[in-house]
Amino acid sequence: MLTVADVHKKFNPGTFNEVYALRGISMTMAQGEFVTVIGTNGSGKSTLLNAIAGTFLPDSGTIAIAGKDVTRKKDFERAESIARVFQNPFTGTAPQMTIAENLHMARLRGKRHYPRIGLSTKARRFYGGEVRELEMQLEERLDNLIGTLSGGQRQALTLLMAVINQPQVLLLDEHTAALDPKSAVHVIKLTRRFIEQGKLTCLMITHSMQQALDLGDRTIMMHKGTIIDDIPAKEKRAMTVGDMLEKFAELRKTEQLTDDMLAQLRREYA
């Protein structure tokens, strides 16, 4: 479903501020596969998602979705195939539009026809049913402005907006990191349900090592713009957070990870 082949990306090349963000990244994901991504700050996690989403074009390498080369396509040209949820609950929605209006615009994402203004009774009934699945008692509040909602409510709705059209690839960029613990648990529950029900192909960055172990079929570890390990489901099921940290410690021994980086991981994931 998703193939990333030898992708390189430098920002500000040839300057004092040059950053070699992706160094020959290659990975594949099968249809319906759920992969989590972990790594230190600056390891290239979000840059990888940006490359897949089309936020910028890679310097070299190729990206394909369902066998179709999208490497040179911009983000809006990939909108029909890719949906994304960001860390900030207030990104990806229009705060001055209602819940129903936001869902309606999400449903029209990537469509080639001119969107109809206004919501039919049938559409409102459909959106009410979808919102009911969030278990947040928002189905009777479709006319509320989305900007008036709590962070957890808004992130749950953003997730619903992302999956409403069953995208070919779902990108989750630390989408629970800014939430309180209770809201984060609920959004992860919804995430798991949507992915399983829709058999979605999902790539999820997380700063929770426990999430990385509990969710997904594989876990990718990144460092300095490269993939340094790809842990399969069978191995993950037998691991603890301590085991995962030990993997990073082993990488330190091979000089792929410095003492400072290991200390940062322990702070972030402990």
N, C-alpha and C positions, 0 to 999 in steps of 0.2 A: 504493500500500500504506500509506504513512505520510504524513499531511498535518498540518502545524503551521501554523496561520493566525493571524497578528497576536497572538501570545501575549505578554502582559505579566506581570511578577511583581516586586513590591516586598516586601522583608522589613523588618520594624519600621517600617511606614509612619507618617509624621508624628512620628517621634522623631529624636533626634540621631544614632542608629545606623541610620537608613534607608539601605537599599541597593537601588538600582534594578537588579535582576539581569538581567532580560530586557526588552528594549525593542522590542516589536512584531516578534518573531521570526516569520518565515514561511519555510517550506521544504516541499518534497515529495520523496518517495522512491518510485520504482517498485518493483514486486515483483522481488526478487532483486538490488536495487542495493546496492552497498557504498560508503559515504561515510565519509571520514575527516575529523576536526575538529581544527584547531589554533588556538592563540591564547595570549595572555599569561595569567598568573595573574589571576583575577578577571574574565576576559572573558565568563564565563557558560557555558562548555563543560559542566561537570558539572551546572549548574543546568538546562540544556536537557535533559540526559538524565534528571534527576530529574523534570522536568515530564512528559516522555513516559512515564516509568515509573509516574507517579502518586504519587511520594513526597510531593508537595504539589499543591494545586489552583492553577491560574493565576488571576490577578486578572481577566483578560479574555482573549478569544481562544478558539480551538477546537483540539482534537487529535483526529484520526480515524485508525483503523487498519482497513484493508480496507473503507473506506467507512462504518465504524461509529463514531459519536461517543463517545469515551471521556473527554471533558474533565472530567466531574464524577465519574468512577469512581476509587475509591481503588486503591492499588497491588495489594492482594490480589485485587481484582476484575479486574485486567488480567493476572494471573499466567499465565493460560492462553494469552495472546497474546504476552507479552513475557518475555524472559529477559535477565539482566544479569550481567556479570562485573566486579568491582571491582578497583581497583589492589592492594589488600592481599590476598595469597594466602590469608589466614586469614579472610577475610570470605566469607560465602555457603556455608560448610560447617559441619557439626557435628563438632568435633574428637574427642568421646568416642564417636562412632559409627564403624563400619567403612567401608571403601571401598564395599563392596556395599550397606550400609545407606544411605549418603549417595546413591548412585546410585538406589536404590529410591525414596527420598523425592523425589528430583528428578523421577523418572519419573511420580510421582503428583501433581506440582505442578499445581494448577488443576483437578484432577479433582473431580467432585461426589460420587462415591461414597466410602464410608468405607474408608480404607486397610486392607489386610490386614496383620496383624503376621506377621513371619517371611518367609523367602525360599524359594521353591520351587527345586527342582533346575533347572527350566527357566529360571527367572529368573537364577539364578547363572550358568548357562551363557551366557545372553544378555549379562550384565554383563561376564563374562570376555572375551567376544569384543569388546565395545566398548572395554574397557580395553586390550586387545592393540593396538588401532589407535593408541594413544598412543606406542607404541614405547619404553616405559620399564620393561619387565619387571615390571609390577605385576599382570599377570593372575593370577599364582599367589599374590598377597598380598591377596585380596579381604577377608580377615578382619582385616587390619591396621587399627588405628585411624588415621583420616585425619590426626589431630593429630600423629602420629609422622613424617609425611612431610616432605621438604624443600619449600621454597617453590615451586620449579619443578614438582615432582611434584603438589603440591596445586593449583597454578594450572591445570595441564593437566587435572586431574580436574574442577576447577570449570568449566572451559570445556566439557568433555564433559557435565557435568550441565546446563549452560545449553542445549546444542543437542540433548539426547537426545530431546526431544519435538518437534523441528523447529518452534521458535517462529515466529510471524509476523514479529516484530521482535527482533533481537539487539542489545543495547546493551553496548559494551565501553568501560569507563572507565579508560583508561591501564593496561590489564591486564598490561602487561609492565614498567611503570616501576620496580617494586620488585624485579625479578629480576636475577640476575647475567647477564652478556652471553650466555653459552652457553644458559642456560635461556630467556632472552628470545627468542633466535633460534628455538629449538625450539617455543616456544608460538606464535610468529608463523607458523611453518610449519604447525602444527596449525590455527590460525585460518583461514589461507588455504584449507586442505583442507576443513574443515568447511563454510565458507561456499560454496565452489564445489560441493562434493558435494550439499549440501542446498539450493542456490540460495536462500540465506537473505538477507533484507533486513537489512543491518547498518549501524549507526552507531557509529563507533569514534573515541574521543578518543585522541590520542597526543601525547607530548612529544618524539617523534622525527620531525624533519622528513623524514628519509630514509624512515621508515615511511609517512609521509603521501604521499610521492611514489610509493613502490613498491606500495602497497596501494590498493585501491578504485577506483571509477569516477569519483569526484569528490572534491575536497578543499574543505571549507568553512573560511574564516578568520573568526574571531570577535574582537571587541574591544568592551569596555564594553557587553555585553549585546546586541550587534547582529551580524548577519552582514555583513561588509564585503567579502567576495569569495567566489565560488563557481567553482572552477577545474575545468573539464571534463577528461575522461580524455585527449583528444588533446593538450591544452595541457600536462598533467602529464607526459606521456611525453617531452616535449622539454625538461623543466626539470631543473635541478640544485638542490641545497640553497642554493647561492649565489643562484640566480634567485629562489627563494622568499623569501629574506631581502631581496632587492632589491624584491620586491613590497611587503613591509612598509615598506621605506624610501620607496617611492613614496607609500604611504598617509600616511606622516609628512608629506610635502610638502603633502598636502591637509588637514593638520591633524586627521586622524582618529587619528593615532598620535604620541605625544610622543617626544622624544629618550630619556627614561627608559624608556619602553615598548620602544623599538627596542633599547636596550642590554640590557634584560631578555631579549628574544627572542634576541639574539645569544648571551647566556650560556646560555640554556636549550637552544637548538637547534644551536649550533655543534658 
